[in-house]
Amino acid sequence: MSFQFFNEDVGLPELNYEVIKKIMKGELRSHKVLLGSVNFIFCSDNYLLELNIQFLNHDYFTDVITFDYSEGRVVAGDIYISIDRVMNNSVIYQQNYMDELIRVISHGLLHLLRYNDKEEEEIKMMRQKESQLLNKVKFSL
């Protein structure tokens, strides 16, 4: 199976997708799971807001929503990423836009690997793993 990248109502970001795929596959191997079909769908705030309302009953903007279709040791899912929200957050948190985008891509994958971000300790672990993946991607470019 594979990682695939799509766009809905925005342009497809200019990323080194091969490097991202390589790093993400390595992360799956380190968790001893197999890759099913993982789709990253880049979209606008409004598109993701509609999904957030329709499927999660949340009426607010978010940067990423992960739909997990994993079964057993096979990781699969759809990861929707708002390019608008990533751009906005990069300004708010004074981060490079591409770094923030890779961090959000990593965040979605980590949810498929059963990482959560509801409690303080979970958030701390999630941020640490995001940073590790971001650094691996940056080191590989």
C-alpha positions as CSV (number, residue, x, y, z in Angstrom):
1,M,0.0,0.0,0.0
2,S,1.1,3.6,0.2
3,F,1.0,7.2,1.3
4,Q,-0.8,9.4,-1.1
5,F,-1.2,13.2,-1.2
6,F,-4.3,14.9,-2.6
7,N,-5.8,18.4,-2.6
8,E,-9.4,19.5,-2.4
9,D,-10.0,23.2,-2.8
10,V,-6.4,24.5,-2.4
11,G,-3.2,23.8,-4.4
12,L,-1.0,20.9,-3.6
13,P,1.9,22.2,-1.3
14,E,5.4,22.1,-2.8
15,L,7.0,19.5,-0.6
16,N,9.5,16.7,-1.1
17,Y,7.0,14.0,-0.9
18,E,9.5,11.2,-1.4
19,V,11.5,12.3,1.7
20,I,8.3,12.6,3.7
21,K,7.1,9.1,2.6
22,K,10.5,7.6,3.5
23,I,10.5,9.2,7.0
24,M,6.9,8.2,7.7
25,K,7.6,4.6,6.5
26,G,10.5,4.5,8.9
27,E,8.2,5.6,11.7
28,L,5.8,2.8,10.9
29,R,8.6,0.3,11.0
30,S,9.8,1.6,14.4
31,H,6.3,0.9,15.7
32,K,6.2,-2.5,14.1
33,V,3.1,-1.9,12.0
34,L,2.4,-2.2,8.3
35,L,1.4,0.5,5.9
36,G,-2.1,0.2,4.5
37,S,-3.5,3.2,2.6
38,V,-2.8,6.6,4.2
39,N,-4.2,9.6,2.4
40,F,-3.2,13.2,3.2
41,I,-5.8,15.6,1.8
42,F,-4.8,19.3,1.8
43,C,-7.8,21.6,2.0
44,S,-9.0,25.0,3.2
45,D,-10.3,26.1,6.6
46,N,-13.9,26.1,5.4
47,Y,-13.6,22.6,3.9
48,L,-12.2,21.2,7.1
49,L,-14.7,23.1,9.2
50,E,-17.5,21.3,7.3
51,L,-15.9,18.0,8.1
52,N,-15.4,19.0,11.7
53,I,-19.1,19.9,12.0
54,Q,-20.4,16.9,10.0
55,F,-18.4,14.1,11.6
56,L,-17.2,15.4,15.0
57,N,-19.9,17.9,16.0
58,H,-17.2,20.5,16.5
59,D,-18.0,24.0,15.2
60,Y,-14.5,25.4,15.1
61,F,-11.5,25.6,12.8
62,T,-8.7,23.1,13.3
63,D,-5.5,22.3,11.4
64,V,-5.9,18.5,11.1
65,I,-8.6,15.8,11.3
66,T,-7.6,12.2,11.2
67,F,-10.0,9.4,10.2
68,D,-8.5,6.1,11.4
69,Y,-9.3,3.0,9.3
70,S,-6.5,0.9,10.8
71,E,-7.1,-2.8,11.4
72,G,-4.8,-4.8,13.6
73,R,-1.2,-4.0,12.6
74,V,-2.2,-2.3,9.3
75,V,-2.2,1.5,9.6
76,A,-4.7,3.2,7.3
77,G,-6.6,6.4,7.3
78,D,-7.5,9.8,5.8
79,I,-5.7,12.8,7.2
80,Y,-7.3,16.2,6.3
81,I,-5.0,19.2,6.7
82,S,-6.1,22.9,6.5
83,I,-3.5,24.8,4.6
84,D,-5.1,28.1,5.8
85,R,-4.9,27.0,9.5
86,V,-1.2,25.8,9.0
87,M,-0.3,29.2,7.5
88,N,-2.1,31.0,10.3
89,N,-0.5,28.9,13.0
90,S,3.0,29.4,11.5
91,V,2.5,33.1,12.0
92,I,1.0,32.8,15.5
93,Y,3.7,30.4,16.7
94,Q,6.5,32.2,14.7
95,Q,7.4,29.0,12.8
96,N,8.5,28.5,9.3
97,Y,5.4,27.5,7.2
98,M,7.0,24.4,5.8
99,D,8.1,23.2,9.2
100,E,4.6,23.8,10.5
101,L,3.1,21.8,7.6
102,I,5.5,18.9,8.2
103,R,4.7,19.0,11.9
104,V,0.9,18.8,11.1
105,I,1.5,15.9,8.6
106,S,3.5,14.1,11.4
107,H,0.7,14.9,13.9
108,G,-1.9,13.2,11.7
109,L,0.3,10.1,11.3
110,L,1.0,9.9,15.0
111,H,-2.8,9.8,15.6
112,L,-2.9,6.7,13.4
113,L,-0.1,5.3,15.5
114,R,-2.4,5.7,18.6
115,Y,-0.8,8.8,20.0
116,N,-3.3,11.1,21.7
117,D,-3.3,14.8,22.7
118,K,-6.0,15.2,25.2
119,E,-4.0,15.2,28.5
120,E,-0.9,17.2,29.3
121,E,1.5,14.1,29.3
122,E,0.0,13.0,25.9
123,I,0.5,16.4,24.4
124,K,4.1,16.5,25.6
125,M,4.8,13.1,24.0
126,M,3.0,14.1,20.8
127,R,5.1,17.3,20.5
128,Q,8.3,15.4,21.2
129,K,7.5,12.9,18.4
130,E,6.4,15.6,16.0
131,S,9.7,17.4,16.6
132,Q,11.7,14.2,16.0
133,L,9.9,13.5,12.7
134,L,10.3,17.2,11.6
135,N,14.0,17.0,12.3
136,K,14.3,13.7,10.4
137,V,12.6,15.3,7.4
138,K,14.7,18.5,7.6
139,F,17.9,16.5,7.9
140,S,17.0,14.4,4.9
141,L,16.4,17.4,2.6
